[in-house]
Amino acid sequence: MITRFKVNGFKNLTDVDIRFGPFNCVAGANAIGKSNLFDAIRFLSMLASEEIIEAAKKIRSEGQRASDVRDIFHKIGNKYSPRMSFEVDLIIPEYAYDDLGAQATASITTVRYILTLRLKNEESIHLIEVEKEELVPIRQQDAKKDILFPSSTKWKKSVIKGRRGSNSKFISTETKDDKLLVRLHQDQEKGKPFDRDPVRMGRTALSTVSAEFPTACVVKEELRSWTFLQLEPSSLRKSDEVHIIRNAKIKADGAHMPATLYRLESEHPKRDIMQEVTNRLSELIDDNLMLKIEKDDKRDLLTLILTQNQTELPARSLSDGTLRFLALTILEVDYSSGGLICLEEPENGIHPKKIEAMIRLLKDIACDTKYESDTKAGNPLRQVIINTHSPLVVPYVPEDSLLVAENVQYYDSALKQKYNKIIFSPLPDTWREQGQTVSLGKLFDYLGRPSPDVTEETNATNGKKPRRVIDNKIISNQLQLFNS
């Protein structure tokens, strides 16, 4: 789970500092650069597995044939920023498995990963090199203070574990004989560090670790586990081969729904998995429903079948919106699917009257911080970030989960040029309010509604904090006036 994310020099992201909670919604107009935030997170995730240059190629201006790796760096006019930096505060699981199946147990579950990359030109070849890489522990006391979103003591105790000296590091950067070295430190603190040459490796030191460096290994696997959903109708409609049941999980494109459901039924005989999924699906479809997985023994195939008003419909006959909702529902009931889940434009394929049900589902996928985080109890350490340009979505998200993206014009005194900088502003009177907030006037401009009287009280009835944007008293009153 990401609790804080800082990025500077990546595309149009400069001096961005965002606090994340379990559920987060980034809203803003089309082409404003919202997706660049997802790209920055995805880039960091890929760097835990791939060479820097290969990750950059996958992230660069997609769809532009003439683009090159420099396009991931901030640009003003024709000048590229020479470096980009990331700083991410994480709550990680207690353990993970490396590529060889060895278990790594973290000595502390709250850490900060820092990475600075520089753009280098050599004989017309653009290179990206590590300039700084660090992985440091965050003490329990500091970690608890830094969690600003509402959370119970039980939840914090269940996810914030372990101890480590405040001056110790798991990864550090040093210069030796005018040569930059990245050092991997043993979890035992007294062990001999291992030096890595970042230039020669062409990748981050984090991407090279195994279970021999337990905490760093768990961080690596956490970053690699981040899921960026791009649910494709063709993948959602496919049947599955029987042999994949054992390790089946919903893929980023939505593939393997039948096998995942079949696995869940086998692993949890005391839970009525099909009924859980059907109950949730009934929030989208009002008809009488029944869900099953049809096994074809001759072809060794599994097919998802939805019975709607006594009519059997295979997955290939279901609407795109139903399939997307169904894939997310299976993710919700699969407690082994933890980590970060990112989804763009969740409203796609969903009838406007059912968008509230979609937002409720996405919110329920994220962990509930009122209770202890426990996979067996159905509350895995799971985080959801969505982005949208639709004003139909925003009213139904919790108001403290909202970040409004907008472009603000800045002036670079060194280059003597103006440029647009994207900022992410929360609503006032929420836990996210650390500095600049979005005005209700701007929010209503985005929603396409008349601006409210901002002198009115912002608290909901009975003095309680509004749960959703639409529950805010000002916004609710204005929407009623606008719709009347």
C-alpha positions as CSV (number, residue, x, y, z in Angstrom):
1,M,0.0,0.0,0.0
2,I,1.2,3.5,-0.9
3,T,0.6,6.0,1.8
4,R,2.6,8.9,0.3
5,F,3.9,9.4,-3.3
6,K,6.3,12.1,-4.4
7,V,7.4,12.5,-8.0
8,N,9.3,15.3,-9.7
9,G,10.4,15.5,-13.4
10,F,8.2,12.7,-14.8
11,K,6.2,14.0,-17.8
12,N,4.1,16.8,-16.6
13,L,4.5,15.8,-12.9
14,T,6.6,18.3,-11.0
15,D,6.8,18.6,-7.2
16,V,3.8,16.3,-6.9
17,D,3.2,15.1,-3.3
18,I,0.1,13.0,-2.8
19,R,-1.2,11.2,0.3
20,F,-3.1,8.0,-0.6
21,G,-5.7,6.1,1.4
22,P,-7.2,2.7,0.8
23,F,-9.6,4.1,-1.8
24,N,-8.7,7.0,-4.1
25,C,-10.3,8.8,-7.0
26,V,-8.4,11.2,-9.3
27,A,-10.9,13.3,-11.4
28,G,-10.2,15.9,-14.0
29,A,-10.9,16.9,-17.6
30,N,-9.7,14.9,-20.6
31,A,-6.1,15.3,-21.8
32,I,-5.1,17.1,-18.6
33,G,-2.5,14.5,-17.7
34,K,-4.3,12.4,-15.1
35,S,-3.0,9.2,-16.7
36,N,0.6,10.4,-16.1
37,L,0.2,9.8,-12.4
38,F,-0.7,6.2,-13.2
39,D,2.2,6.0,-15.7
40,A,4.6,7.2,-12.9
41,I,3.3,4.5,-10.6
42,R,3.5,1.9,-13.3
43,F,7.0,2.9,-14.3
44,L,8.1,2.5,-10.7
45,S,6.5,-0.9,-10.7
46,M,8.2,-2.0,-13.9
47,L,11.6,-0.9,-12.6
48,A,11.4,-3.6,-10.0
49,S,11.5,-6.2,-12.8
50,E,13.0,-4.7,-15.9
51,E,16.0,-2.7,-17.2
52,I,15.5,1.0,-17.0
53,I,15.6,1.6,-20.7
54,E,13.0,-1.1,-21.4
55,A,10.6,0.2,-18.8
56,A,11.0,3.7,-20.3
57,K,10.2,2.4,-23.8
58,K,7.0,0.9,-22.5
59,I,6.0,4.1,-20.7
60,R,7.0,6.7,-23.3
61,S,4.4,8.6,-25.3
62,E,2.4,5.6,-26.4
63,G,1.1,5.6,-29.9
64,Q,3.7,8.2,-31.1
65,R,6.1,6.5,-33.5
66,A,8.6,9.3,-33.3
67,S,8.8,9.3,-29.5
68,D,11.9,8.3,-27.6
69,V,12.8,7.6,-24.0
70,R,13.3,11.3,-23.3
71,D,9.6,11.7,-23.4
72,I,9.1,10.4,-19.9
73,F,11.1,13.4,-18.6
74,H,9.5,16.7,-17.9
75,K,9.8,19.1,-20.9
76,I,9.5,22.8,-21.2
77,G,9.6,24.0,-24.8
78,N,12.4,21.8,-26.3
79,K,14.3,21.5,-23.1
80,Y,14.1,18.2,-21.1
81,S,14.7,18.1,-17.4
82,P,18.0,16.2,-16.8
83,R,16.5,14.1,-13.9
84,M,13.4,12.7,-12.4
85,S,12.9,11.5,-8.8
86,F,10.5,9.3,-6.9
87,E,9.9,8.9,-3.2
88,V,7.2,6.5,-2.0
89,D,6.2,5.5,1.5
90,L,4.9,2.0,1.7
91,I,3.2,-0.5,4.0
92,I,4.3,-3.9,2.8
93,P,3.2,-7.4,3.6
94,E,5.1,-9.4,6.2
95,Y,6.5,-11.8,3.7
96,A,6.8,-12.6,0.0
97,Y,8.4,-15.2,-2.2
98,D,11.2,-14.6,-4.7
99,D,11.5,-16.0,-8.2
100,L,12.9,-19.2,-6.9
101,G,10.1,-19.8,-4.4
102,A,12.2,-18.9,-1.3
103,Q,10.3,-17.0,1.4
104,A,11.5,-13.6,2.5
105,T,10.2,-12.2,5.8
106,A,10.5,-8.4,6.2
107,S,12.1,-7.1,9.4
108,I,9.8,-4.1,9.2
109,T,6.7,-3.4,7.2
110,T,6.9,0.4,6.8
111,V,9.6,1.6,4.4
112,R,10.5,4.5,2.1
113,Y,11.9,3.9,-1.3
114,I,13.8,6.7,-3.0
115,L,15.0,6.7,-6.6
116,T,16.5,9.4,-8.8
117,L,17.2,8.9,-12.5
118,R,19.3,11.1,-14.7
119,L,19.1,11.6,-18.5
120,K,22.5,11.2,-20.1
121,N,23.4,11.8,-23.8
122,E,26.3,9.8,-25.3
123,E,27.0,10.1,-29.0
124,S,23.4,10.8,-29.9
125,I,22.2,7.9,-27.7
126,H,19.9,8.8,-24.8
127,L,20.6,6.8,-21.7
128,I,18.9,6.8,-18.3
129,E,21.0,6.0,-15.3
130,V,20.5,5.6,-11.5
131,E,21.8,8.6,-9.7
132,K,20.4,7.7,-6.3
133,E,18.6,4.7,-4.8
134,E,17.7,4.2,-1.2
135,L,15.4,1.9,0.8
136,V,15.0,3.0,4.4
137,P,12.8,1.9,7.3
138,I,10.1,4.1,8.7
139,R,9.9,3.7,12.5
140,Q,6.6,2.4,13.9
141,Q,6.0,5.7,15.8
142,D,6.6,7.8,12.7
143,A,4.6,5.5,10.4
144,K,1.5,5.7,12.7
145,K,1.8,9.5,12.7
146,D,2.1,9.7,8.9
147,I,-1.1,7.7,8.4
148,L,-3.6,10.6,8.1
149,F,-6.6,8.6,6.8
150,P,-9.1,7.3,9.4
151,S,-7.9,4.0,10.8
152,S,-8.4,2.0,13.9
153,T,-5.6,1.0,16.4
154,K,-6.4,-2.6,15.5
155,W,-5.8,-2.0,11.8
156,K,-2.5,-0.2,12.4
157,K,-1.2,-2.9,14.7
158,S,-2.1,-5.5,12.1
159,V,-0.1,-3.8,9.3
160,I,2.7,-1.9,11.0
161,K,5.1,-4.4,12.4
162,G,8.8,-5.0,13.0
163,R,11.7,-2.7,14.1
164,R,14.8,-1.4,12.6
165,G,17.4,1.2,13.7
166,S,16.5,4.7,12.6
167,N,19.9,5.2,10.9
168,S,20.0,1.9,9.1
169,K,19.3,1.3,5.5
170,F,18.4,-1.6,3.3
171,I,19.7,0.1,0.1
172,S,22.0,3.1,0.0
173,T,24.0,5.1,-2.6
174,E,27.7,6.0,-2.1
175,T,30.6,7.3,-4.1
176,K,33.8,5.4,-3.9
177,D,36.9,6.5,-5.9
178,D,34.7,8.9,-7.9
179,K,32.5,6.0,-8.8
180,L,28.8,5.7,-7.9
181,L,27.8,2.5,-6.1
182,V,24.5,1.3,-4.8
183,R,24.9,-0.9,-1.7
184,L,22.6,-3.7,-0.6
185,H,22.6,-4.1,3.2
186,Q,21.8,-7.2,5.2
187,D,18.7,-7.2,7.3
188,Q,20.9,-8.2,10.3
189,E,22.5,-4.7,10.1
190,K,26.0,-6.1,11.0
191,G,26.4,-8.1,7.8
192,K,28.7,-7.0,5.0
193,P,27.0,-4.9,2.3
194,F,27.1,-5.9,-1.3
195,D,28.0,-3.2,-3.9
196,R,26.3,-2.8,-7.2
197,D,27.4,-0.8,-10.2
198,P,24.1,0.9,-11.4
199,V,25.6,2.1,-14.7
200,R,26.9,-1.3,-15.7
201,M,23.6,-3.1,-14.5
202,G,21.4,-0.6,-16.3
203,R,18.7,-1.3,-13.8
204,T,17.8,-0.6,-10.1
205,A,19.5,-2.5,-7.4
206,L,16.0,-3.4,-6.0
207,S,15.2,-5.4,-9.1
208,T,18.2,-7.7,-8.5
209,V,17.5,-8.8,-4.9
210,S,16.3,-12.2,-3.8
211,A,15.2,-13.6,-0.4
212,E,18.8,-13.2,0.8
213,F,17.8,-9.5,1.4
214,P,14.4,-10.2,2.9
215,T,12.9,-6.7,3.4
216,A,14.2,-5.4,0.0
217,C,12.8,-8.6,-1.6
218,V,9.4,-8.0,-0.1
219,V,9.4,-4.4,-1.4
220,K,10.4,-5.7,-4.8
221,E,7.6,-8.2,-4.9
222,E,5.1,-5.5,-3.6
223,L,6.0,-3.2,-6.5
224,R,5.8,-6.0,-9.0
225,S,2.4,-7.1,-7.7
226,W,0.7,-3.7,-8.5
227,T,-2.1,-4.3,-11.0
228,F,-3.1,-1.9,-13.7
229,L,-6.4,-3.1,-15.0
230,Q,-7.2,-2.7,-18.6
231,L,-10.3,-4.9,-18.9
232,E,-10.7,-6.1,-22.5
233,P,-14.0,-7.5,-23.6
234,S,-12.3,-10.3,-25.7
235,S,-10.4,-11.5,-22.7
236,L,-13.3,-11.3,-20.3
237,R,-15.4,-13.5,-22.7
238,K,-12.8,-16.3,-23.0
239,S,-13.3,-19.8,-21.6
240,D,-10.3,-21.2,-19.6
241,E,-8.4,-24.5,-19.9
242,V,-8.8,-26.7,-16.8
243,H,-5.0,-27.0,-16.2
244,I,-4.7,-23.4,-15.1
245,I,-7.1,-23.7,-12.1
246,R,-4.5,-24.2,-9.4
247,N,-2.9,-20.7,-9.7
248,A,-5.7,-18.9,-11.5
249,K,-6.2,-15.2,-10.8
250,I,-7.9,-12.4,-12.7
251,K,-5.3,-10.9,-15.1
252,A,-4.9,-7.2,-15.9
253,D,-7.0,-7.6,-19.0
254,G,-9.7,-9.5,-17.2
255,A,-8.8,-13.0,-18.4
256,H,-9.3,-16.2,-16.3
257,M,-12.7,-15.4,-14.7
258,P,-14.0,-19.0,-15.0
259,A,-10.8,-20.6,-13.7
260,T,-10.5,-18.1,-10.8
261,L,-14.1,-18.7,-9.7
262,Y,-13.6,-22.5,-10.0
263,R,-10.4,-22.3,-7.8
264,L,-12.2,-20.1,-5.2
265,E,-15.0,-22.6,-4.9
266,S,-12.6,-25.5,-4.4
267,E,-10.4,-23.6,-1.8
268,H,-13.3,-22.3,0.2
269,P,-16.0,-25.0,0.5
270,K,-17.5,-23.2,3.6
271,R,-18.1,-20.0,1.6
272,D,-20.8,-19.8,-1.0
273,I,-18.6,-18.0,-3.5
274,M,-21.2,-18.1,-6.3
275,Q,-23.8,-16.6,-4.1
276,E,-21.4,-13.9,-2.9
277,V,-20.7,-12.9,-6.5
278,T,-24.3,-13.2,-7.6
279,N,-25.5,-10.9,-4.7
280,R,-23.0,-8.3,-5.7
281,L,-23.9,-8.6,-9.4
282,S,-27.6,-8.1,-8.5
283,E,-26.7,-4.5,-7.7
284,L,-26.0,-4.0,-11.4
285,I,-28.7,-6.3,-12.9
286,D,-32.1,-6.3,-11.2
287,D,-33.3,-9.6,-12.7
288,N,-33.2,-13.0,-11.1
289,L,-29.7,-14.3,-11.4
290,M,-27.7,-17.5,-11.0
291,L,-24.0,-18.0,-11.8
292,K,-22.2,-21.2,-12.5
293,I,-19.0,-22.6,-14.2
294,E,-19.7,-25.2,-16.8
295,K,-17.0,-27.8,-17.2
296,D,-16.6,-29.4,-20.6
297,D,-14.7,-32.6,-19.9
298,K,-14.2,-33.5,-23.5
299,R,-12.4,-30.2,-24.4
300,D,-11.1,-29.5,-20.8
301,L,-12.7,-26.1,-20.9
302,L,-14.4,-24.0,-18.2
303,T,-17.1,-21.5,-19.3
304,L,-18.8,-18.9,-17.2
305,I,-22.6,-19.1,-17.4
306,L,-25.0,-16.5,-16.1
307,T,-28.7,-17.4,-15.9
308,Q,-30.9,-14.3,-16.2
309,N,-34.7,-14.8,-15.9
310,Q,-34.2,-18.5,-16.6
311,T,-32.2,-17.8,-19.8
312,E,-28.6,-19.2,-19.8
313,L,-26.1,-16.7,-21.2
314,P,-22.4,-17.7,-21.6
315,A,-19.8,-15.0,-21.0
316,R,-19.5,-14.4,-24.7
317,S,-23.1,-13.2,-24.8
318,L,-22.8,-10.7,-21.8
319,S,-22.5,-7.0,-22.2
320,D,-19.1,-5.3,-21.7
321,G,-20.3,-3.5,-18.6
322,T,-21.6,-6.7,-17.0
323,L,-18.3,-8.4,-17.7
324,R,-16.3,-5.6,-16.2
325,F,-18.4,-5.5,-13.1
326,L,-18.2,-9.3,-12.8
327,A,-14.4,-9.3,-13.1
328,L,-14.1,-6.7,-10.3
329,T,-16.6,-8.7,-8.1
330,I,-14.4,-11.8,-8.5
331,L,-11.4,-9.6,-7.4
332,E,-13.3,-8.5,-4.4
333,V,-14.1,-12.1,-3.2
334,D,-10.6,-13.3,-3.9
335,Y,-8.9,-12.4,-0.7
336,S,-5.5,-13.6,-1.9
337,S,-5.5,-10.8,-4.5
338,G,-3.9,-8.0,-2.4
339,G,-1.7,-5.0,-3.2
340,L,-2.5,-2.0,-5.4
341,I,-5.2,-2.0,-8.1
342,C,-5.4,0.9,-10.5
343,L,-8.3,1.4,-12.9
344,E,-9.0,4.1,-15.4
345,E,-12.5,5.2,-16.2
346,P,-14.5,2.7,-14.2
347,E,-17.7,4.1,-15.7
348,N,-17.1,2.6,-19.1
349,G,-19.9,0.3,-20.2
350,I,-21.9,1.1,-17.0
351,H,-25.4,2.7,-17.2
352,P,-25.4,6.1,-15.5
353,K,-27.9,4.8,-12.9
354,K,-25.6,2.0,-11.9
355,I,-22.4,4.0,-11.5
356,E,-23.1,4.3,-7.8
357,A,-23.0,0.5,-7.6
358,M,-19.7,0.4,-9.4
359,I,-18.1,3.0,-7.1
360,R,-19.4,1.0,-4.0
361,L,-17.9,-2.1,-5.4
362,L,-14.5,-0.5,-6.0
363,K,-14.6,1.0,-2.5
364,D,-15.3,-2.4,-1.0
365,I,-12.4,-4.0,-2.8
366,A,-10.1,-1.7,-0.8
367,C,-9.2,-2.7,2.7
368,D,-11.5,-1.5,5.5
369,T,-9.3,0.3,8.0
370,K,-11.8,0.0,10.8
371,Y,-10.9,-3.6,11.2
372,E,-7.8,-5.7,11.5
373,S,-6.2,-6.5,8.2
374,D,-6.5,-10.2,7.8
375,T,-6.7,-12.2,4.5
376,K,-8.5,-15.1,6.1
377,A,-11.1,-12.7,7.6
378,G,-11.7,-11.1,4.3
379,N,-9.9,-7.9,4.8
380,P,-6.6,-8.1,2.8
381,L,-4.2,-5.2,2.6
382,R,-5.6,-3.9,-0.7
383,Q,-5.6,-0.4,-2.2
384,V,-7.6,1.0,-5.1
385,I,-6.8,4.1,-7.2
386,I,-9.2,5.1,-10.0
387,N,-9.2,8.0,-12.4
388,T,-12.1,9.5,-14.3
389,H,-13.1,12.4,-16.4
390,S,-16.8,11.8,-15.9
391,P,-18.8,14.2,-13.7
392,L,-21.2,11.3,-13.2
393,V,-18.7,9.4,-11.1
394,V,-17.5,12.2,-8.7
395,P,-20.8,12.7,-6.7
396,Y,-20.7,9.0,-5.6
397,V,-17.1,8.8,-4.3
398,P,-16.3,9.4,-0.6
399,E,-15.4,13.1,-0.4
400,D,-12.2,12.4,1.4
401,S,-11.1,10.1,-1.4
402,L,-11.3,12.7,-4.1
403,L,-8.4,14.5,-5.8
404,V,-9.2,17.0,-8.5
405,A,-6.5,17.3,-11.2
406,E,-6.1,20.6,-12.9
407,N,-3.5,22.5,-14.9
408,V,-1.9,25.6,-13.3
409,Q,0.4,27.9,-15.3
410,Y,3.9,28.3,-13.8
411,Y,6.9,30.3,-14.9
412,D,10.4,28.8,-15.1
413,S,12.8,31.7,-14.3
414,A,15.9,29.8,-15.5
415,L,14.4,29.0,-19.0
416,K,12.2,32.2,-18.9
417,Q,9.3,30.2,-20.1
418,K,5.8,29.5,-19.0
419,Y,4.5,25.9,-18.6
420,N,1.5,24.0,-17.4
421,K,1.9,22.1,-14.2
422,I,-0.7,19.5,-13.0
423,I,-1.8,19.7,-9.4
424,F,-4.0,17.3,-7.4
425,S,-6.2,19.1,-4.9
426,P,-8.5,17.5,-2.3
427,L,-11.7,18.9,-1.0
428,P,-11.5,21.1,2.1
429,D,-12.2,19.7,5.6
430,T,-10.9,16.2,4.8
431,W,-7.9,14.3,6.1
432,R,-6.1,15.1,2.8
433,E,-6.1,18.8,3.4
434,Q,-2.4,19.6,3.9
435,G,-2.2,22.7,1.7
436,Q,-4.0,23.8,-1.4
437,T,-7.6,22.5,-1.8
438,V,-10.0,22.6,-4.7
439,S,-12.7,25.3,-4.3
440,L,-16.3,24.2,-4.5
441,G,-16.6,26.7,-7.4
442,K,-14.0,24.8,-9.4
443,L,-15.5,21.5,-8.5
444,F,-18.9,22.7,-9.8
445,D,-17.3,24.0,-13.0
446,Y,-16.0,20.4,-13.5
447,L,-19.3,18.9,-12.7
448,G,-21.0,21.3,-15.1
449,R,-23.2,22.8,-12.4
450,P,-23.8,26.4,-11.2
451,S,-21.4,27.4,-8.5
452,P,-22.8,27.2,-4.9
453,D,-23.0,29.8,-2.3
454,V,-19.7,29.1,-0.5
455,T,-20.7,30.9,2.6
456,E,-23.1,28.1,3.6
457,E,-22.0,25.5,6.2
458,T,-20.1,22.6,4.7
459,N,-20.9,20.0,7.4
460,A,-23.6,17.5,6.8
461,T,-26.6,17.1,9.1
462,N,-25.9,16.2,12.7
463,G,-22.4,17.6,12.5
464,K,-21.0,14.5,10.8
465,K,-18.5,14.5,8.0
466,P,-20.1,13.9,4.6
467,R,-19.4,10.3,3.4
468,R,-19.7,11.0,-0.4
469,V,-19.2,14.1,-2.4
470,I,-23.0,14.2,-3.1
471,D,-23.7,14.1,0.7
472,N,-21.9,17.4,1.2
473,K,-24.7,19.8,2.1
474,I,-23.7,22.5,-0.3
475,I,-23.3,20.2,-3.2
476,S,-26.5,18.3,-2.4
477,N,-28.5,21.5,-2.3
478,Q,-27.0,22.9,-5.5
479,L,-27.7,19.6,-7.3
480,Q,-31.3,19.7,-6.2
481,L,-31.7,23.3,-7.4
482,F,-30.0,22.5,-10.7
483,N,-32.2,19.5,-11.3
484,S,-35.5,21.1,-10.2
